[in-house]
Amino acid sequence: MICCLGPKGSYSEKAAQKFSGLLNQEIIFKKSIYDVFKSLETDFELLGVVPSENSIEGSVTITQDLFLEFPVKIIGEVDIEINHSLIGYNIEKIREILSHPQALAQCGRYIYKHGWKVRPVESTAKAAKIVFEEKNEELAAIGSIENARIYGIKVLEENVQDYQNNKTRFFLICNKNMNFKTNLMPSKSTIIVELKKNRPGAFYELLEVFKYRNVNLTRIESRPSKKEIGNYVFYIDYEQDDDNLGLLTDLRKRASNVIEIGSYFVIR
């Protein structure tokens, strides 16, 4: 089974459907991204889908941080196009907008223009569910057209995000001890690196490894290590190297810690 952020109609479900079509797995829903990670902690048969990065708002920080907390690995990736709609009853009576924090941020200028208040909730699908249940014309949700169809609510306006090139990257994850097998070849890898302290040029030396091995980096991002102020870890995505073991060996000579998060296939 594949678990993802629910309820039904979420963008996470769209991503899960892509993986489900390849792997022939049933989809089940969790209340939060944290619950997806938590479910994989002890269940070695369960797969999970979590959002990683949005083309407008950047990384989903809770997902990044949970990779340090739970024993999971990435096994797949897919990009999902995000088209937000305003869902409700009467656009003239709206006073408050409900949605996931990322969706609210992606539609920030649109919301500000109308002077509406915002209420963050766990997912876009949950926002539509609340609007449906409360039957309050002063409430509206931002989410997908599918959210409106599921609950029989009007689509008041389509494509309300501030930028039209709006995509979110989702990861397929599992417990690190799961013996996951697929015929799809890995094309990317993700690692988390902690540099040695008080060493000028330490990050430059790390990047040199990728340069002399001719490995293309696709993302670098820093996050607090949660150990002490001023201490950071670096999330690095790169195109799969033929000698990934040798690459990791070289990186470990220049860093205090290198955590493998996974080598994985990408659905185009």
N, C-alpha and C positions, 0 to 999 in steps of 0.2 A: 504494500500500500504506500501511497504518497500523501503526506500531510502538508497542509499549507494554511496560511492565514485566511480565515473565513469572515463572515458566512459566505454562502454561495453567491457568486457574482463578482468576487474580488478579482483584482488584476493578478494576484498570486494564483488564483484558480486558473486563469488563462495560461499562465506559465506552466502550471502543473499539468494542464491538458496536453501541452506540447510534449512533455516528458512521458506522460501516460500513453500517448499515442505510439511512442517508440517502444516503451517497456511493458505495455499492456498491464498497467497497474490501476487499481481503484484509488480514487481521491477521497480523503477525509479532511475535515476542517478543525483548526485550532483557534483559540481566542486571541492569541498574540504571537509575535515572532519568537519571543522568549519560550513560549509553550512548544513551538516547533523544535527548537534546540533541545529543550528539556525532554521531550518525547524520545529523541534519538539517543539520549544518554545511556539508557539501559536496553533499548529495543534494537537488536542487531539486524532485524529484518525490515525495519521501517525506513523509508526514504522521506526527505523533507525538501520543500521549496521555499526559499527566502529571497527577498529583494536585496540587491547589493549596491546598485548605483543608478542614479537617474541623470539623464543628459542635461537637465535644467538645474536641479538642486544638489547634484553631487552624490556622495556616498550616503547610504543608510547607516548611520553610525552605530545603532544598536546591533545590527548584523555584524559589523566589523568587530565590535567589542566582544560579542558572544563567541567569536572564533577563538578568543583567548581563554574563554571560560569553560567551554565544553569540548569533549573529545570527538570532534567531527572532522570530516574531510569533504572537499568539493569533488563531485564526480561528473558534473555537467553544467552547461551554461546556455541561456537563451535570452534574446532581447525581445521585449514586448512593447509594441507601440501603444502609447497612452493617449487616449482622446477623452478628455473630461467633459461631462455635460452637467448643466444645472438641472437638478431634479426636484420637483415640488408641486405646488398647487396653483399659486398665483404670484407672478414675479413682482407685482405692484405691492404686495403685502409682506414680502420677505423682510425679516429683521436679523435673522441669524443663520449662518451656514455651518453645516456639520460635514466633516470629512477627516481622513487621515492627515496628520501634520504635513507630510510630504505633498499631498494633493493641495492642501490649503496654501502652501508656499508656492507651488507651481502656478496657482491662480491668484497670487497675491494682488497684482495690480487690478485685475478684474473685480475682486472683492472690495478693494479700497475705493474704486471708482463709484461703487454703489453705496458705500458707507455701511456695509453690513458687519455685524459682529461675527466672530468665529468660535466654534466649539470643536476642539480636536477629539476624535474618537479612534478606536483601534484600527478601523479599515474603512474604505469607501463603501463597501457592501454593508457594514454595520451602520454607517450613516444613513443609507437609504432605508434600512430596516427601521431605524428609529423614527424617521420622517413618516414612514408608512404607519407605524404603530401609534404615534401621537396625534396624527390627523390635524396638525396645527398649521394653518396657512402661513404663519410667521416663520416657520422652519423650512429649510431646503437643504439638499445634500449636493455635494459635488462628487461625481463618480462616473461610471460607464453607462452607456445606453442599456446594457444588459441588466444593471441594477434597477433601472426604471421598469423594464419589462417584467422582471421577477416579481416586483411588488405592485405593479399596475399604477405607477405614478407617472405624471406627465414629464416629458423632456421639455423644459422651458427654453433652453438654449444649448446648442452644441458647440464643441471646440472652444471652451472658455479658458483654456490654459494660456498663459502669457506668451509662450513661444510654441510654434507648431511642431518643431522638430523635437518631440517629447517621447523618449523611450526609457524604459527601465530594464536593467540587466538583472536577471534572476539566476541564482545558483541552485542546482540539485545537490543535496548533501546527504550524508549517511554517517553512522558511527564509524570511527577509524578502524575498529576491529571487524567491520562487516566485510565479507569476502564478495564484493560487488564485481560482477563480470558483464561485459558488453563487447560486441563486435566493433563498436565505434572507437576509433583511435583518438587518443588525447592530442590536443593541439595547443593547449595553454597550461600554465602552472601558476600557482599562487604560493607565496611564502610570506612569513612574518619575520622580520629581522630586528634584533636589538644590537646596537653598536657598542663597541668598547668605550668606556668613559674617558673623558679628558685626553682624547687623541685627535689632534688637528689633522684634518684630511681623511678621517676614518670613512666618511660616506663616499668621498671621491675614490678611495681605494676599493670600496665595495663595487661601485659602478664600473671600475676598470675591468673587473672579472667578466662582466657582460660584454664589454667592448672587445676584449681580446678573444673572447669565444664567439663573437659575432652573433650574440643573442639579442633579439629585439624586445625592448621593454614596452608594455602596453599601458601600465599604470604604476605610479608611485604615490603613496599617501602616508602621512604620519598621523599617529594617534597616541594619546597619553598612555604610558605603560601601566598606569594605576599604582605604581610603586612609590614615586615621589615626584614633586613638582619639577618640571624641566627635563624629565626622563621620558623619552618617546620610543615607540617601535614603528617600523616602516613596513607597510603592506606593499608588496611588489608582485605585479602580474607580468608574465613574460611568455613569449611564444615558446612552445616546447622545444627543448634542446635534445639532440640525439644522444648526448652524453650528460643526462641530467644529474646522475650520481656524481660525476666529476665536477660539474658546476657547483653542486651543493657542497662538495668537499672543499673547493677553493673558497667559497663564500664563508664557510665556517672558520677558515684560517684568519679571516679578517673581521669577524663579528663575534660578540660574546654569546649570541644565541641565534639559531636559524630554525624556525618551525615550518615544517612542510604542511600546507593546508590542502594540497591536492594537485594532481595532474589530470586534466579532464577534457572531455569532448565538448564541442560547441555546435549548437544547432543554428544554422544560418537561415 
